[in-house]
Amino acid sequence: MSNTAQLVVIGAGPGGYAAAFRAADLGLNVVLIDEEANPGGVCTYRGCIPSKALLHVAKLLSEARHATAWGIEFPEPRLDVDKLRAWKDQVVAKQTSGLGQLAKLRKVRSIRGRASVVDAHTLTVATYEGGEETLPFETAIIATGSRPTTLPNTSLGPERLLDSTSALEIARVPKNLLVVGGGYIGLELGSVYAALGCEVSVVEMTAGLLPGVDRDLVQVLQERVERVCKSVMLDTKVVQMEEVVGGVKVTFDGRANPSEQVFDQVLVAIGRKPNSEIPGLERTRVEVDRRGFIGVNPQRRTAEPSIYAIGDVAGEPMLAHKASHEAKIAVEAIAGRKVAFEPRAIPAVVFTDPEIAWCGLTETEAAEQGTPVEVAKFRWGASGRATTLDRNDGLTKLVIEPKTERVLGVGIVGVGAGELIAEGVLAVEMAALTRDVALSIHPHPTLSETVMESAEVALGESTHVYRPKRATATSKA
């Protein structure tokens, strides 16, 4: 059919627009469908970008208060919530409008609306203007992302109950806030509100913050979280929330003391769910598991040959950069190239203060799998650059294969960890040896040196960490 699209992409987030742009660059006729006027998706509109803008503000406030230790005192800042919100929205608008221009330059046809599946080669789109368009296609990519997980049986209104989307609006700064969930979303948003002057409490049902992340990295962050937050309640569940005069009465089961507390607002940050409930998808052979993830092969093709899926909807980890990489794999597979999604290291970053970043095999995963590893750590107390920043509360470590000395994983906690982890990704992907890292000259004084220093620790050659050699029989004599 003359109006048949070679590729239609459903969802214009970091996966969807990356797929559309790559396909257009390869010469395909592309249609991009999304409910927003410009590409960007949840990450750009209601996630990664606005949250990082607010975290930048939080960092500035924190450093201004900490400057008293260096002999510099600033007056207590005056917060203009409306102006802060407007600046955050401006950041989002700049990013999304730029993406819109890139779509036009690539001649990607954008349809603002919601897609439904008719069959394996046809969609209908309920357009933003109120009409409906039938769209035949050769191949489709589902990139519909995810949404916040909600608590069941909760009748609180939006004035009292926040999720990761509404919390970013900063409608007001509450007197006190309960963050339900000690994962990365809860900790990032909680740190923003704490910096803005709110008393923040965090409740986590497991024994530690950031479940699944190596404990030595988390411990550094947890010590700081406990200082900036009013309380951190671990091994504790929320069993009831009831709106009362002046706030929300929350009942806890676990180590919380007291077991009933009243909060101005409650932020629920207990994870995200894939957006796989696309009307009509059941008319195809696409398979969806019990968690809502769409099954895909290494080329990101579903059980329906004409349909691919990428990003959050196609499985964990739910990370924007994973979606973008999958997008290029899927499009190149559609174009007939021999490709597969098989990364050895997908970096993860928690943008708190300090940041935590890791990639490749973690120490926790190695223990669970029974994989023998050596772990080399360089604590930032020995870093000159960390000392100049008055932030020695950092740690860089390598997870190493003992026989080959190959770098299997890297973990970092400290200021700017997210900017440092890319070197670890490259080391893991390129199968670098520990000595390769140690012999790569790093600039001084920088935090990046801590990666080189951790490799030197592994080799017993560290300048800034004293590790006496084990005594041998000859030396004892």
MOVEN-V85467 format. One record per helix or strand of 2 or more residues. SS is the DSSP state (a for helix, b for strand). FROM is the first residue (numbers start at 1). TO is the last residue. If there is no record, write none. Layout:
SS,FROM,TO  SS,FROM,TO
//
This chain:
b,5,10  a,16,25  b,30,34  a,41,46  a,48,70  a,81,105  b,109,119  b,122,127  b,132,142  b,146,148  b,161,162  a,164,167  b,176,180  a,184,195  b,199,203  a,215,228  b,231,233  b,236,244  b,247,254  b,260,263  b,265,268  b,272,274  a,281,283  b,307,309  a,311,314  a,320,334  b,348,350  b,355,360  a,363,369  b,374,379  a,380,382  a,384,388  b,395,400  b,406,414  a,417,429  a,434,439  a,449,459  a,473,476
//
